[in-house]
Amino acid sequence: MKNRIGIRYSILLLFVVFITHAQNNKKPLQLMPWPQNITVSEGQFLLSKDFEVNCVGAVNSRILKAATQFLRRVDARSGLFFKQGYLTKANESPKAALQINCKRIGKVELYEDESYQLAVTANSINIDANTDLGALHALETLYQLLQNNGSQFYFPTVTINDNPRYVWRGLMIDGSRHFIPLEVLKRNLDGMAAMKLNVFHWHLVDDQGWRIEIKKYPQLTELASDGQFYTQTEIASIVDYATEKGILVVPEIDVPGHASAILSVFPEIGSATTTYAVSRKSGIHDPTLDPTNPKTYEILENIFKEVCPLFPGAYFHIGGDENNGAEWDANPKIQEFKKKNHIESNHDLQTYFNMKLVPMLQKQGKQLMGWEEIMTPNMSKDAIIHAWRGVNEGVEAGGSLIKAAKNGYKTVLSNGFYIDLMLSVDSHYLNDPMPKNAVFTPAEKARILGGEATMWSELVTPLTIDSRIWPRTAAIAERLWSSDTVKDLESMHKRLKAVSYQLETIGLTHIRNKEVILRNIANYQDTKALNDFTNICEPYKIYKRNGGGKKYFMYSPLTLFADACAADASDAYEFNKAVKSFLENKTLENQKTITDYLKKWVNMNQELVQLSNDAPLIQPLLPMAKQLSTIAIELVANLENKKALNKTLIQENLKLLNERNVADVELAIYESLKKLADL
């Protein structure tokens, strides 16, 4: 124990020392996830048009494609017009400056070796990895090291030894509420690979749509997909694309609840005598499969027989969440079945249902995984428990994960990583799959596989989904890869800003699509004022925007102001820091930083009023902008010693700002304005 404490202290000390060193340098390193071990030395590897890459050892198409892609990305960034084109075989450029050595071809599965060693000197770059998967990660790190000195591009001289902390580092994308096209999935897989995430959890079925082709039951997509679904060929193309990136794909078909779509086609396996329909709104719905009907299992087994072979990985997610039991409680036949079979509760009845699925999936070589509701005393210990609920659902944060690990289940954490809640990146970054309030044996600790960011799609479309996933998921990726001692928020924010731009260069649209939305709102007028407003506003959080699914339907527009705003408003972050600094030290410099922002928002209000004359979608924003401007004018006058604060006026406008507004956003500088008003 003493040795482990000493090692952890050394890692923490090394990280603090290095971050301090990096911040004192002109060119701090912008790495994310932060490596386990890194040593920086004086010197640079200068790039020229003669730069080449060579692969040796166990070489396959995956590493050749990755090396070629790396070459093209660096060339695009540096504009050097490298002479080398495409890598096509092993050892074709023996004298290349960058040598990649892989000992064996890695398998895209959990527990595979993903470690790598990267050494950059003034004359050479060497990547050594036990598998090509580790080499893929090394190339991403090397790309992030790319810098320039004003005239030349270079890699700083470093030595890195790196490996992930957790074996499950995932992102879930829900393609059922809003259909997410293939090209959107692929660019997000590119983002995952850049951040060293290795599990893509694909939520394919829910109340709002059946999105996967089943050849035995074509009516599932004919009647329950609105014509938007993935063919089996398209599924295979995504799996192949992910495999090239070293990413495991885990499908989810959610049962027995969230069943409106399947029951709209097969009402006979529903638990109520009713007409079922694909749902057009979000929320928890009653439709549930009948666990007492043999045909339920016949249909599911036929579906599994087609779906499982499409996914070579060992895991299959059956959902199992949010079954409210309403239809079971109202069905006399189901109640009689429970009584006859000594099943005491609906939770136990769902376990009966789940245990019927275990052998079906085992026949297909799959291990069952489900949301935490599947965990009961009689559930198979082979199941993987996906912990998702927290204090907002009346469950102790981390409680399900702790319970699962201690009761013999492997488990994955998503509680705290729900990116659709639009919570701050800080909250995700400080979350950890290893709860600090629990003591684990080594065996229990080993059952905690890692974590997964979850992107539910009730309030996203292909236009906006990237901005809800990135860049916050990069910070989650660091939490799942890096040492738990790497948790400095200021460092994370600085690196995340650079990484966000890097992610856009590989095709993600989280930055550029904002302008598309703003142009629509502005009716193709200048968008500067709107953009300034988005930088201090954030969409309502924790489902407040669409409470109970009452405002937005699956066909409602998601092209409004809230859709252009991000979870972490950039100017709000800087302004809030500036206010904190000013309150601690009332220098003229700190004061000017604040007043510059306040004056900017006064001008913004004036510009929005002018723009609104020819842009109806701006008009719902005007009350907020006016209230902010009124407060800002008062604060500037006071800070510049021109007049005393009219606190009554400020409090009236603060109250209005704090009320729910039709724009579905909150002002992220609200608390800082309150603090300034209390001066």
PAGULO-153561 format. One line per field, with one value per residue (C-alpha): residue number from 0; x, y, z. Coordinates in pm, whole numbers, plus 50000, padded with zeros to 5 digits. Example, Ala and Ser with C-alpha at 12.3 -4.5 7.8 and 13.67 -1.06 7.14 Angstrom:
BEGIN
mipa c(0	1)
east c(51230	51367)
north c(49550	49894)
up c(50780	50714)
END
This chain:
BEGIN
mipa c(0	1	2	3	4	5	6	7	8	9	10	11	12	13	14	15	16	17	18	19	20	21	22	23	24	25	26	27	28	29	30	31	32	33	34	35	36	37	38	39	40	41	42	43	44	45	46	47	48	49	50	51	52	53	54	55	56	57	58	59	60	61	62	63	64	65	66	67	68	69	70	71	72	73	74	75	76	77	78	79	80	81	82	83	84	85	86	87	88	89	90	91	92	93	94	95	96	97	98	99	100	101	102	103	104	105	106	107	108	109	110	111	112	113	114	115	116	117	118	119	120	121	122	123	124	125	126	127	128	129	130	131	132	133	134	135	136	137	138	139	140	141	142	143	144	145	146	147	148	149	150	151	152	153	154	155	156	157	158	159	160	161	162	163	164	165	166	167	168	169	170	171	172	173	174	175	176	177	178	179	180	181	182	183	184	185	186	187	188	189	190	191	192	193	194	195	196	197	198	199	200	201	202	203	204	205	206	207	208	209	210	211	212	213	214	215	216	217	218	219	220	221	222	223	224	225	226	227	228	229	230	231	232	233	234	235	236	237	238	239	240	241	242	243	244	245	246	247	248	249	250	251	252	253	254	255	256	257	258	259	260	261	262	263	264	265	266	267	268	269	270	271	272	273	274	275	276	277	278	279	280	281	282	283	284	285	286	287	288	289	290	291	292	293	294	295	296	297	298	299	300	301	302	303	304	305	306	307	308	309	310	311	312	313	314	315	316	317	318	319	320	321	322	323	324	325	326	327	328	329	330	331	332	333	334	335	336	337	338	339	340	341	342	343	344	345	346	347	348	349	350	351	352	353	354	355	356	357	358	359	360	361	362	363	364	365	366	367	368	369	370	371	372	373	374	375	376	377	378	379	380	381	382	383	384	385	386	387	388	389	390	391	392	393	394	395	396	397	398	399	400	401	402	403	404	405	406	407	408	409	410	411	412	413	414	415	416	417	418	419	420	421	422	423	424	425	426	427	428	429	430	431	432	433	434	435	436	437	438	439	440	441	442	443	444	445	446	447	448	449	450	451	452	453	454	455	456	457	458	459	460	461	462	463	464	465	466	467	468	469	470	471	472	473	474	475	476	477	478	479	480	481	482	483	484	485	486	487	488	489	490	491	492	493	494	495	496	497	498	499	500	501	502	503	504	505	506	507	508	509	510	511	512	513	514	515	516	517	518	519	520	521	522	523	524	525	526	527	528	529	530	531	532	533	534	535	536	537	538	539	540	541	542	543	544	545	546	547	548	549	550	551	552	553	554	555	556	557	558	559	560	561	562	563	564	565	566	567	568	569	570	571	572	573	574	575	576	577	578	579	580	581	582	583	584	585	586	587	588	589	590	591	592	593	594	595	596	597	598	599	600	601	602	603	604	605	606	607	608	609	610	611	612	613	614	615	616	617	618	619	620	621	622	623	624	625	626	627	628	629	630	631	632	633	634	635	636	637	638	639	640	641	642	643	644	645	646	647	648	649	650	651	652	653	654	655	656	657	658	659	660	661	662	663	664	665	666	667	668	669	670	671	672	673	674	675	676	677	678)
east c(50000	50282	50449	50123	50073	50429	50380	50054	50221	50508	50267	50081	50405	50529	50203	50207	50574	50522	50209	50394	50685	50449	50267	50595	50699	50597	50446	50267	50171	49804	49767	49437	49407	49718	49973	50057	50426	50590	50937	51009	51364	51521	51511	51284	51224	51184	50949	51040	50883	51109	50934	50831	50668	50760	50582	50761	50679	50320	50180	49819	49587	49468	49807	49893	49571	49627	49985	49874	49596	49844	50076	49795	49673	50020	50071	49741	49833	50184	50133	50471	50363	50521	50669	50541	50192	50020	50170	50091	50321	50562	50907	50867	51061	51338	51509	51193	51223	50909	50937	50632	50700	50406	50474	50136	49793	49555	49203	48927	48799	48825	49150	49360	49699	49665	49994	50260	50597	50673	51021	51087	51447	51596	51660	51405	51066	50998	50671	50686	50368	50279	49976	49877	49599	49864	50034	49705	49694	50058	49990	49707	49938	50210	49966	49868	50237	50266	50371	50536	50797	50668	50850	50871	50657	50809	50752	50905	51148	50965	50956	50611	50506	50132	49841	49475	49344	49017	48936	48589	48605	48282	48044	47678	47488	47110	46999	46639	46484	46639	46795	47170	47305	47613	47839	47760	47843	48169	48294	48215	48406	48697	48659	48648	48969	49141	49053	49145	48790	48741	48370	48088	47754	47488	47132	46925	46569	46330	45974	46045	46182	46310	46633	46782	46684	46546	46501	46263	46045	46068	45758	45965	46141	45852	45611	45821	46116	45962	46187	46502	46696	47026	47041	47244	47503	47526	47557	47849	48011	48002	48141	48423	48494	48505	48729	48979	48987	49030	48675	48441	48074	47812	47451	47149	46795	46600	46348	46102	46013	46067	45870	45629	45804	45820	45466	45331	45422	45360	45083	45011	45325	45233	45112	44792	44499	44539	44656	45025	45199	45550	45588	45642	45756	46019	45973	45883	45597	45380	45418	45597	45654	45454	45701	45439	45381	45596	45570	45760	46067	46018	46028	46319	46523	46468	46578	46889	46978	47001	47149	47419	47626	47652	47855	48168	48219	48126	47864	47497	47303	46937	46848	46606	46556	46255	45987	45720	45517	45187	45078	45190	44992	44679	44694	44510	44682	45027	44922	44802	45132	45324	45112	45142	45521	45576	45709	45664	45735	45761	46134	46143	45921	46168	46446	46246	46228	46598	46701	46514	46737	47066	47076	46948	47242	47486	47392	47506	47830	47715	47728	47422	47458	47182	47103	47116	46748	46838	47038	46840	46945	46845	47011	47295	47638	47755	47551	47727	47552	47543	47506	47325	47105	47215	47074	46822	46655	46650	46954	47279	47540	47764	47545	47449	47806	47930	47655	47722	48096	48048	47782	48000	47895	48118	47998	48031	47956	47746	47604	47787	47870	47524	47631	47273	47200	47406	47601	47939	48253	48387	48115	48202	48576	48563	48341	48521	48426	48614	48398	48592	48331	48381	48649	48699	48891	49121	48862	48582	48795	48870	48496	48472	48541	48529	48277	48070	47943	47578	47426	47050	46898	46562	46697	46963	46972	47260	47313	47365	47473	47846	47815	47650	47916	48228	48444	48313	48357	48729	48746	48555	48802	49084	48910	48885	49238	49463	49572	49310	49563	49524	49234	49349	49051	49247	49487	49197	49021	49333	49406	49041	49020	49309	49180	48838	48992	49191	48872	48715	49007	48920	48564	48357	48110	48066	48211	48117	47750	47680	47712	47460	47201	47282	47247	46900	46801	46941	46764	47103	47210	47532	47558	47818	47572	47394	47725	47822	47495	47547	47883	47714	47401	47361	47063	46847	47002	46883	46586	46435	46419	46170	46029	45826	45857	45576	45728	45943	45829	46046	45959	45995	46262	46596	46734	46670	46890	46922	47049	47331	47435	47679	47690	47996	47954	48305	48276	48084	48373	48621	48392	48322	48696	48749	48483	48642	48982	48834	48658	48986	49196	49022	49292	49218	49330	49082	48811	48873	48839	48493	48377	48495	48264	47974	48007	48022	47684	47529	47631	47512	47164	47148	47257	47005	46722	46825	46859	46522	46342	46407	46451	46147	46350	46562	46262	46221	46577	46522	46384	46689	46929	46757	46761	47131	47204	47020	47224	47548	47494	47442	47746	47977	47872	47935	48267	48391	48282	48021	47721	47597	47431	47057	47021	46644	46671	46939	46745	46430	46618	46808	46475	46348	46666	46623	46271	46204	46213	46086	46443	46504	46842	46993	47240	47568	47699	47399	47577	47868	47629	47470	47811	47894	47554	47633	47948)
north c(50000	50240	50179	50246	50573	50674	50593	50790	51087	51072	51067	51366	51554	51475	51603	51925	51988	51922	52134	52418	52372	52361	52675	52861	52761	52958	52644	52440	52088	52047	51674	51508	51250	51329	51044	50826	50913	51193	51345	51662	51755	52049	52025	51988	51757	51999	51898	51923	51805	51498	51370	51006	50728	50359	50061	49743	49432	49311	49535	49525	49752	49921	50060	50147	50347	50518	50608	50747	50946	51083	51189	51366	51544	51672	51779	51964	52138	52234	52286	52129	51911	51588	51377	51051	50956	50640	50363	50031	49773	49698	49856	50045	50350	50206	50544	50729	50961	50817	50444	50252	49908	49683	49343	49191	49268	49365	49233	49490	49369	49451	49380	49409	49576	49941	50067	50247	50414	50731	50883	51206	51321	51594	51342	51064	50959	50605	50442	50101	49916	49562	49589	49808	49947	50102	50245	50410	50586	50691	50855	51058	51175	51263	51470	51665	51740	51930	52292	52579	52840	53110	52984	52605	52321	52078	51807	51880	51618	51396	51042	50902	50570	50545	50309	50347	50332	50164	49902	50044	50402	50453	50685	50597	50756	50719	50680	50599	50927	51129	50925	50983	50924	50717	51012	51168	50842	50809	51156	51091	50763	50972	51195	50893	50757	51093	51090	50721	50604	50238	50144	50277	50188	50215	50262	50137	50090	50286	50420	50670	50439	50098	50175	49840	49626	49283	49079	48830	49118	49392	49558	49679	49931	49974	50080	50191	50388	50671	50544	50620	50312	50132	49845	49545	49642	49989	49838	49630	49938	50118	49813	49789	50161	50142	49834	50027	50284	50019	50075	49799	49843	49733	49733	49803	49681	49814	49569	49506	49875	50156	49928	50156	50104	49723	49698	49920	49625	49334	49450	49087	49069	49384	49380	49573	49530	49851	50007	50089	50361	50495	50775	51130	51267	51186	51072	50741	50555	50264	50021	49708	49360	49077	48851	48576	48536	48272	48466	48754	48533	48381	48723	48844	48531	48574	48936	48842	48577	48848	49130	48949	48831	49192	49279	49069	49195	48988	49222	49293	49564	49481	49813	49710	50060	50268	50000	50169	49845	50019	49769	49472	49596	49641	49300	49022	48747	48881	48921	48560	48448	48628	48464	48117	48143	48309	48627	48898	49219	49367	49391	49015	48965	49165	48941	48643	48811	48899	48547	48419	48641	48525	48183	48335	48571	48308	48098	48392	48427	48739	48849	49038	49396	49620	49938	49910	49816	49462	49404	49183	48898	48640	48805	48617	48724	48714	49027	49363	49634	49978	50229	50546	50688	50945	51172	51326	50987	50918	50693	50768	50881	50587	50360	50116	50084	50015	49761	49588	49557	49427	49178	49013	49202	49374	49730	50047	50399	50653	50841	51174	51129	51210	51471	51530	51691	51989	52004	52175	52001	52044	51818	51543	51583	51549	51240	50906	50539	50463	50623	50792	50696	50321	50071	49786	49462	49408	49173	49428	49704	49488	49458	49833	49831	50204	50459	50582	50920	50897	51106	51063	51224	51369	51723	51677	51637	51566	51945	51980	51644	51712	52026	51823	51551	51762	51893	51779	51412	51476	51563	51244	51051	51191	51085	50729	50710	50918	50882	50988	51247	51439	51665	52027	52218	52517	52294	52092	52404	52535	52203	52139	52464	52358	52001	52131	52301	51988	51783	52015	51958	51588	51664	51723	52012	52122	52466	52535	52431	52696	52958	52769	52798	53163	53262	53107	53294	53622	53579	53584	53911	53962	53709	53874	53997	53662	53483	53711	53625	53249	53285	53380	53164	52791	52565	52466	52170	51833	51809	52138	52251	51977	51876	51559	51577	51831	52100	51929	51642	51430	51652	51987	52231	52220	52524	52782	52993	52723	52485	52725	52757	52514	52361	52570	52928	53048	53417	53329	53111	53397	53661	53452	53406	53779	53864	53624	53786	54135	54053	53919	54207	54525	54648	54877	54599	54351	54615	54695	54329	54328	54661	54565	54263	54466	54733	54460	54328	54676	54710	54355	54445	54744	54535	54260	54515	54643	54293	54185	54422	54169	53852	53725	53447	53709	53873	53612	53697	54070	54072	53886	54105	54422	54307	54225	54558	54748	54573	54618	54995	55031	54820	55004	55343	55227	55057	55366	55581	55772	55694	55479	55148	55153	54822	54815	54839	54571	54334	54373	54281	53998	53853	53867	53705	53420	53335	53077	53231	53125	53102	52792	52920	53045	53329	53166	53492	53535	53454	53683	53969	53913	53933	54259	54399	54328	54546)
up c(50000	50088	49751	49563	49752	49668	49301	49283	49455	49207	48912	49052	49116	48764	48612	48817	48737	48367	48339	48511	48269	47971	48077	48116	47762	47455	47308	47577	47474	47385	47445	47528	47672	47875	47855	48152	48134	47937	47941	47745	47646	47467	47091	46792	46500	46210	45930	45563	45238	45258	45571	45529	45730	45736	45896	46004	46202	46191	45919	45801	45605	45925	46022	45662	45626	45961	45874	45538	45700	45955	45674	45491	45805	45890	45530	45528	45855	45745	45372	45295	45001	45125	44849	45000	44889	45013	45223	45058	45216	45497	45500	45174	45307	45528	45568	45671	45967	46131	46198	46324	46467	46564	46716	46627	46487	46764	46812	46847	47180	47548	47733	47417	47457	47351	47494	47293	47323	47128	47108	46920	46878	46661	46381	46415	46544	46664	46757	46921	47011	47101	46869	46578	46802	47024	46716	46610	46946	46914	46578	46733	47010	46761	46555	46867	46927	46598	46652	46466	46556	46326	46019	46044	46172	46417	46675	47018	47143	47389	47522	47597	47748	47746	47804	47903	48259	48157	47895	47815	47689	47505	47329	47278	46991	46975	46615	46703	46827	46547	46269	46245	45891	45814	45732	46070	46249	46056	46138	46505	46486	46356	46660	46889	46739	46780	47151	47196	47268	47181	47216	46998	47158	46887	47018	46724	46850	47069	47091	46815	46549	46446	46261	46161	45862	45955	45640	45803	45921	45655	45796	46093	45874	45632	45907	46204	46067	45860	45583	45780	45878	45833	45589	45695	45434	45588	45935	45809	45659	45996	46175	45919	45947	46326	46316	46103	46384	46655	46782	46900	46802	47055	46927	47144	47085	47383	47536	47699	47745	47492	47262	47073	46740	46745	46883	46606	46382	46622	46858	46945	47161	47352	47710	47639	47405	47214	46892	46915	46715	46673	46927	46809	47142	47401	47759	47922	47753	47859	47563	47682	47544	47698	47884	47916	47542	47368	47041	47205	47235	46891	46727	46937	46866	46493	46522	46719	46462	46197	46404	46604	46304	46186	46495	46553	46909	47211	47360	47294	47481	47549	47716	47988	48126	48223	48209	48417	48448	48372	48108	48316	48616	48407	48237	48429	48232	48326	48688	48692	48538	48813	49081	48928	48895	49235	49076	49335	49147	48800	48855	48906	48602	48396	48527	48405	48066	48062	48159	47852	47639	47790	47616	47290	47283	47402	47098	46889	47085	47269	47630	47751	47869	47998	48184	48560	48598	48486	48806	49046	49278	49015	48716	48549	48675	48314	48242	48225	48425	48266	48552	48446	48720	48975	49241	48998	48965	49338	49320	49498	49245	49167	49379	49105	48983	49335	49394	49064	49121	49474	49364	49103	48788	48541	48507	48298	48422	48233	48533	48519	48151	48007	47756	47637	47975	47856	48182	48204	48091	48445	48586	48339	48383	48762	48738	48764	48717	49038	49310	49587	49846	49805	49902	49656	49664	49363	49211	49254	49109	48804	48736	48674	48302	48247	48129	47840	47724	47621	47343	47346	47040	47147	47097	46830	46455	46216	46208	46583	46720	46689	46901	47177	47169	47118	47261	47604	47516	47469	47839	47923	47707	47917	48236	48102	47961	48185	48545	48800	48925	48598	48694	48682	48539	48414	48223	48082	47951	47779	47610	47524	47328	47103	47073	46969	46666	46586	46589	46336	46097	46079	45969	46282	46255	46616	46541	46179	46196	46455	46184	45968	46245	46318	45953	45952	46268	46133	45801	45628	45789	45983	46267	46492	46755	46764	46798	47087	47259	47214	47385	47713	47687	47743	47663	47957	48135	48267	48026	48147	47784	47697	48032	47990	47612	47600	47379	47117	46897	46670	46377	46559	46434	46610	46430	46701	46926	47192	46924	46840	47205	47365	47712	47800	47680	47596	47687	48002	48114	48063	48214	48523	48572	48529	48788	49035	48978	49015	49340	49475	49343	49226	48991	48696	48461	48608	48606	48239	48143	48299	48157	47808	47820	47959	47689	47427	47545	47542	47176	47110	47232	46999	46703	46781	46792	46451	46304	46441	46205	45930	46138	46334	46500	46679	46841	47123	47232	47270	47627	47758	47561	47686	48049	48021	47855	48131	48398	48204	48164	48538	48627	48384	48517	48872	48801	48619	48917	48721	48940	49226	49146	49101	49281	49247	48869	48861	49086	48876	48560	48728	48836	48479	48350	48596	48478	48211	47865	47526	47394	47613	47736	48056	48093	48199	48349	48579	48907	48820	48747	49088	49255	49078	49177	49542	49542)
END
